[in-house]
């Protein structure tokens, strides 16, 4: 359950969906240990795990979330995408 901003340095409480930015991140969970019903091809498959994280308005302006199998979910600086100029404009 989301209760506060995902930025560890921020303590803003989650109150409303229309404030901040909600992230849905698909991660790999532990290996699937359920019994296979005669189909051994699926043994050892990781379960898909869906987790939700939230960044408050202030943090969402300058940060985003990322997932790495080694580090897990972490906050990183938001790098705005710059518009690509057409070749004709760039040469002028």
N, C-alpha and C positions, 0 to 999 in steps of 0.2 A: 504494500500500500504506500502511496506517495504521501509524505507528511511534510517535507521541507524541500528547499532548493537542493539540487544534486551537487552544487558547488560546495565542497567541504568547508570553504572559507566564508560561506554565507549561511545565515540562519533564518532566512525568510520562510515563514510558514505557508504551506499550500492551502489556499482557501477556495479559489474559483478556477474553473477550467478556462475562462476567457482572459485570465491574466497569466503572463509568462508563456512558456512553450513546453508542451508535453511531448516526450520522445517515447516511441515504442521500439525497443531493441530486441532483435532475435539473437539469442545466444545459444551455444550448445551446452546442454546440461550433462549430467553424468551418463555413462553408458546405460542403455536400455537393458534391464535385467529381468524383464517380464518373460514368461515362458513363450517359446515359439510353438505354435500349433502345427508342428510338422514341417515348418519352413525354416531351415537352418541358414538360409542366405541372409537373413536380417539380424543375426546374432551380433552383439557388440556394437550395434548402431547407437549413436548418441540421441537422446531425446531432445527435441526442440524446446527451448525455453523462451518464453516471451516475458519481458520485464518492462515496466514503465518507469520513466524518470521525468522530472520536471525541473526546469530552470525558471527562476523568477524573471520579471520584466527586465530588471537591471542587468542581471547576469546573461540573459538571452541576447542582449544587444551586443555583447562583446565576446561571448563564449558559445561553444556547442559541445555536444557529447560525442564520444567515439568509443568503439569497442575493439579490443585486441585480445586474442585468445590467451596471451601471457598476462597482460595487465588487467584485463576485465574492462569495465566501463570507466571512462575517465573524462574529465573536463579538459578541453583544449581551447586555445584562442580561436575566435571566429575570423576566418579570412574572407573578406568580401570578394565576390567574383567581379572582376573588372570587365566592362564591355569591350569586346574586340572590335577594333576599328577596321573598316574595309580597307583593302590595300591601296585604293586610289586616294583615300583621305589621308592615310598614313604617309604616303609618298609626297603629298603636297606641302 
